[in-house]
Amino acid sequence: MKFIILVRDGLGDRPNAKNKTPLEAAKTPNIDAMAREGINGIMDVISPGIRPGSDTAHLSILGYNPYTDYIGRGPLEALGADIALKEGDIALRTNFATIDNRTNRIIDRRAGRIKGPLKELEKALNGIKLPVDFTFHHTIDHRGALVLKGKNLSAKVSDSDPHELDAQINKIRALDGSKEAKETAKILNTFTEKARKVLREHPLNEKRKKQGEPPANGILMRGAGAYREIMPFEKKFGIRGSCIAATALVKGVAKHLGLDVISVPGATGDENTDIKGKFDFALKSLETRDFCLINIKATDNFSHDGDFDGKVEMIGRIDKQIQTLSKIAKKDIVLALLGDHTTPVDYKNHAGDPVPICILGPTVRKDEVKNFGERSCANGNLHRLRGNDLVPIMMNLSGLAELFGG
Amino acid sequence: MKFIILVRDGLGDRPNAKNKTPLEAAKTPNIDAMAREGINGIMDVISPGIRPGSDTAHLSILGYNPYTDYIGRGPLEALGADIALKEGDIALRTNFATIDNRTNRIIDRRAGRIKGPLKELEKALNGIKLPVDFTFHHTIDHRGALVLKGKNLSAKVSDSDPHELDAQINKIRALDGSKEAKETAKILNTFTEKARKVLREHPLNEKRKKQGEPPANGILMRGAGAYREIMPFEKKFGIRGSCIAATALVKGVAKHLGLDVISVPGATGDENTDIKGKFDFALKSLETRDFCLINIKATDNFSHDGDFDGKVEMIGRIDKQIQTLSKIAKKDIVLALLGDHTTPVDYKNHAGDPVPICILGPTVRKDEVKNFGERSCANGNLHRLRGNDLVPIMMNLSGLAELFGG
C-alpha cells in the first residue's frame, strides 16, 4: 500500500465567543465520515507549546528534527523558487518594499504587491559592488532572495525587515560574537544602502510613481540561513515520495529532503486553488512513488487575515472535494488528514496548540470519534502524537516499514 | 511488593471484516475482570509505528534502549540456547535447510523441521577448516548458531537466508565498506560452501533420503551480531528479576541483561505450553526476587500462521488460567498484562501498532475500562505509554523505586 498526507495549512484554531473553532463551525459531512471510519487524535507538530513555522512544521511532519535539520527560511524559500544553492551559500528571503525617502520609514512592506516580471530591477541590483560574490533573484510578486557566496561568511545575522509598518529598515546585526557574522552583517547593510540608491533612481520606479503606484525602492531581508545538504528522505526512510504545494517555503523543504515537487496547474496557494487538481495529481504521483504530501495553504491565509468566516468556508470547500481521496483510502491507500500548525484567527499567527489528525485506511483500528475537529479528535485512540511520529505510523499502516530486530 | 510482567507475544492485532480483533472476539471473562479492577492503556513498545522484533521489544519493555543496547539476533539467540559468548564473538542464527543439489534452490527452509539430537552433524560441521576459530552449535530441531572468534571480524554482514522458498542461498555481503566486514562475509560464504559438501556426504542425510525425509544438506544464516556486555538489569534498576520464556531469543535477551532464566517443565513455546506451570513458577520465583517477566509465545505463532480462530482460542485458554495470578495481584503483587508487539493475523508479521496494557494491583488508580482489548484499553487512564515506561511504573507501584531528588 501507499500513503497520502494531506496538510491543511494552519488548520487548528481556538474557540470563538460561541465556543466554536472554524473546524467545529464548518459543515464537513465528508470529512466527518472519514473521522468515523478512521482513527483520530491530536498532534504536537514539534512539541507541546512550540509555535512551528511552515518550514519547521513540515520538517517535523516528514520525520526530521527541526532543531538539528533546519537550515533557515532563506535557503529553503530560495530552493522552493528553483534557485540552485551550494554548500555554505548564505541565502536570505527578500521583499521589495516602499520606503518614504524623507523619513526613511516603511510605507508598504510589499511595494503594493508589485507584479513581475522585474528582470530590470534584478539586473540593476546584481550590478551592485560588494566585497563578496552574490546573486539577487526576483521570484514572484514582491518576493526575492539574496544569496552570498564565499568563505568567511555566517548566517548568524538578524533580519533587516522590522515586520511592521512605519518603522525604519533595521540595521542587520551579528547574532554571535564571530568575525564572520560581523562581516556578513556589514555586507548585508551595504547591500541594503546601495540597493536603495539603485532602486530610487531606477526608471521602473519613476514610472510607478507617475502611475500612482508605490515604488519598489527598498529591500527588506529576513531568515538568513547557510545551505547544507542533509540526509535525503529516501535514504533515511527507504521510500520515495513527492510533494504538492504552492508555497515556495514548503516546496523548498520538500526539495531539501529530495522529494519530487510536482507542479499542478491551477494550484495557486490561495482560496481559488484547484483542490481537485491537487488530489488527482497526488493519486497519479503514487503510480511511481510510495507517498505524497499535499499542502493546501488557503486555510492559513484566512487565519492570518483574522477571517473566521472565510476559514469556515474554505474548510467546507475542501470537504466537497475530499471524496476523490477518501473513497480510495477505504481500500487502497492510507490517508492522514492534519494541520501543520494551529493558526487561531484571533491571533493571526501560528500558535503552539496541537492540531487534529485523522488516519484512514484498511489497516487502522477505527475508533469512536464522530466528527473531525480539534476537540472531538482529542478523544480518539491515537491520543497525543508528535509530528515526528507520523511517517513511521504511515509506513507501518501501509506495510512499508522494516522490522527492527528479529 | 513485587511485580510480574505477563507478555502475551504478538497479542495486539487489527480488526477483521466484522470489525473485531482476536482479543475483542475472544471470551475472556477473567481478564476483562482484571481490566475493570486495573488501570489500562495502550503502549508503543519502541515508539509509534516502529515494528519491533521480539528481541528489541523485550529490551524496550525491560527499560533498555534498543537503538543503543541491541546486539543482534544471532548472539541473543545463542545466549538463549546456553552458548557461552565472549566480548567480540560474532554469532549468527542458523537453520538446517534442504537444498536441491541440481538447481541449488531451497526446497525446505527447516529440513522438514528435523529433530535432534544432531551431534553427528554438529561434529562434522565443526571439522570444517576456516581461517578463524569457530564453533557450530546445534540447539533444537532445525535451529543452530555459528560463532566466529577472533580479531578483525565484523557483524556488519547480510543474511544468507533469503527467507523464501525456491530461491538460492544468498551470498553474504559486507554491509559497510570495512575490510573486517568483507573478510567476515568471505569466511561465512566459505563455511556455507564447505557445509554443503560435508552435509551432502553425511550418512545421516543418506539415511534421511532413504526414509523419504528431506535431507539437512544446507545451512542458512541470519542476524549476525557481535557479543558485548551491557549494564546488568540489577545495576541499572537496583532490583533482581527472572524471566520465564520458551523462545531462545527472549531467553537470550533476559540472559544478556543478567536476569535469571527459569526453566519450566512443559513450557513448550507452542499452544500446548503449560500456562499454569509458568504462572506457578513465576510466583515461586518472587520468593527470592523482585519481579518476573513471563512470555507466552503461542499467540504470536497463530498470528504468523494467519489463524484468527486459533489466536482467539489461545487467548481464551490463557484466560482460563489467569486467576492463578489475578487473585494474588488483588492484594500482594502488581501485575502488568500486555503484548510485546502487534502481530496482525492478516499481516502475518510484526506491526508497529500499539499494544493494549492493563496494570492491576492494590496501588493502582483503577479506571472505567470494562474489558481488555486494543480499543477498550485505549480509553483507559494510562493513555499512551512507551515500552520504556513500564519498569519505572511497575517499580513505583510496587514501592521499589528510589526517590529522585530531595
Interface residues (C-beta under 8 A of the other chain):
Chain A: T363 V364 R365 K366 D367 N381 H383 R384 L385 D389 V391 P392 I393 M394 M395 N396 L397 G399 A401 E402 L403 F404 G405 G406
Chain B: R14 P15 N19 T21 I42 I46 S47 P48 G49 I50 R51 P52 G53 S54 D55 T56 A57 P66 Y70 G72 R73 L76 E77 R93 R222 G223 L249 P344 Y347 N349 H350 A351 G352 D353 E374 R375 A378 N379 H383 R384
